[in-house]
Amino acid sequence: MTVARRLWLVRHGETTGQSSIRFHGSNDVPLSDAGRAQIRALAPLLAGVSFARVVHSPLVRAAESARLLATICDVPMARLAADDRLREISFGRCEGMTEEEIAAAFPEFWRDYRARTVDTFPGGENRTAFAARVRAAILEHAASAWAGDLLVVAHRGTVRQALRALLGVAPGQHDAFGVELASVSTVRDEPPWRLEALGLLP
């Protein structure tokens, strides 16, 4: 009997740059003490899971989260691998800003962004290109011949795009993938991939 594999998608914890309220994409901000505590609090959810690999964004907030989780789950560090394609989208000149600060600095852009009529932040990465690189990465990892579950540690936008790719959400189709800090979402390969838990918090 073949056991269905699962892919666990984790968003990093809170950062020193307040990822909960600020647009940190390509900004390489580290975890805060609160963020480390959030990641460690995932231990009960991951207890007993045998991870074949841990793949993560190279940005420090995701990389440190991945190392903490590997330690919690007794995964050898040799099984960890960074994938540059799992980086968060770049918010360009809006990096590090709050919604209020963006609205004040770029009012026309913010109006269009709220109306969903723009695809790129000022000086930032095109969302379509971002979705394509995340899709390529996650489908490649999902198709790999790994024996056991796969843990992916990344960012809000990355996790959402990964879920869209795995579950076959069409471009332009609305989704309701809430991805909070230090949340865990799982999909199961039966096939096809199906959602098992979304945004599961400790």
N, C-alpha and C positions, 0 to 999 in steps of 0.2 A: 504494500500500500504506500503510495507516494504522499508525503506530508507537505501540505501547502506552505510555501515560504511566505514570510511577512517582511515588509519593508517599513521600518520605523523612521518617521521624520520628526526631528526635534528642532525647535527654534532655540537659539542661544538665550541666556539669561539677560537680566538688566545690565546695562553698561554704565561706566562713569560718565558717559555722554547722554544719559537718559534716553535710551531707545524707546521708552514707553511714550514719550511726547515729542521726540525730535526725529527728523528725517536723516537717519544715518544709513547711507548706502555704501559708498566706497570709502568713507571715513573709517580709519582703522582704530576704533575705540575699544579699550579693554573692558572686561567684565568688572563690575563693582563687587564689593563684598556681598551685597544683597543678591546679585546675579549668581554668584557662586553658590550661595545658599539655595537659590531656586533650583539650580541644576542638581545639587546633591539631594534635594527633596524628591527627585524623580526616582530614587532608588527603589521604593516599593513597587512602582509600576514596571520596572525593568528586571526585578528580581527573578532569577531562574531562566532568563532568556539567554540562549546561546547565540552570540553574534559571530558570524563568520568574518565580517569586515565592518570597519567604521570609516565612512567617507565623510569628509567635511570641507567646508569653505576654508580657504587659507587665511581669511581675516581673523585677527587674534581673538575676537569674542566668540567665534564659532570653534576655532581650533582649541582654545582652552576648555570650552564646554565639552568638546569631544574627548579630550584627555581626561577630564573629570569623570565623564560617563564610562569611559573605558576602565578606569580604576574601579569604579563602583561595580561594574559588571565583570571584573576579572578578565578583561580582554587584553591580550598582550599588545604592547605599543607597536609591535611590528605589523599588526593588522590594521593600523590607522593609515589613511592616505588622504592627502589634500587634493582637491580638484578645483582648479581656478574657475571653471565654468559654474561652480556653485556659489560664487560671490553674489552679494546683493546687487541690485541695479544701482547705477550711479545717479544721484540726484543733482549732479552738476553744481551750479551756483547756489542751489538750495540746500546743499549738504549741511547738516547740523542745525537747521532752522526748525522752529515750531510752525504749526499751521498759521498762527497769527503773524509770525515774522515773514513767512512767504507771502501771505496775502497783502502785507504792507509793502514789501519790496517788489513784488511782481503781481500787481492786482489784475491785470488783463489775463496773464497766464493762469492765475489761481481761479478766476471766474470760468475760464475754458476748461481747466482741469476738473473743477467740480461738476461741470456739465458733460464731462467725459468726451470732449471733442479734441483733446490734444494727447499725443502719444509720448512726448518727451519733455522732461523738465529742462529749464534753461541751462544749456551747456551740458546736459546729462545724456544718459544712454537711452536709445530708442527702446520702448517697451517691447516692440515686436522682436527686435534683435535679442533682447534679454530673454524673452520667453523661448526663443529658438535655441539659445545656448544651454539653458537649463533643461529643456526637453531632450536635447541630444545627450547631455550628461546622464540624466536620470534613467532614460531608456537604455543607455549603454550599461549602466550599473545593474539595472533590473534584469537585463538579459544575460549577465555574466553567470558562469557556471559555479556559483558559490553554494556550498552546502551549509545551510543554516540561515538565520535571519540577517538582514542588512540594516545597519544603523546609519542614517544620514543626518548630519548636524549642520544647520545652515541658518538662514534668515527668513523673515516673514515672507517677503516676495518670492524667494527661492522655493520655500516649502509650498506656497500656493501654486506656483507654476509647475512644480513637480507633481502635485496632486492633479492638476489639470491634465498634464501629459499622461499620467498613469491611468486616469479614469476616463480619458477620451473626451474631455470638455472641449468643444470646438472654439476656435478663435472668435472673439466677440460675444460668446455665450456667457451669460452671467453665472457666477458661482457664489456660494455662501461659505467659503472656507475661512472661518475665523482662526487665526493663528496667533495666539498670545505668546508673550515671552515665556520661555521654558515650558512650552506646551508640547505634547506628543500626539502625533496623528499616525495611524497605522493603516496599511493596505495589505490585502492578502492576495496571493497569486493562486487562483484556483483552476485554470485561468478563466476569463481574463482577470486583471486586477480589479478588486472591489474594495470599497471603503469599509474598514472594520471599526475604526474609532477616529473621531475628528476633534482636534484640539483638546485632547484629554489632559486634564490638569491633576496634579497630585492632591 
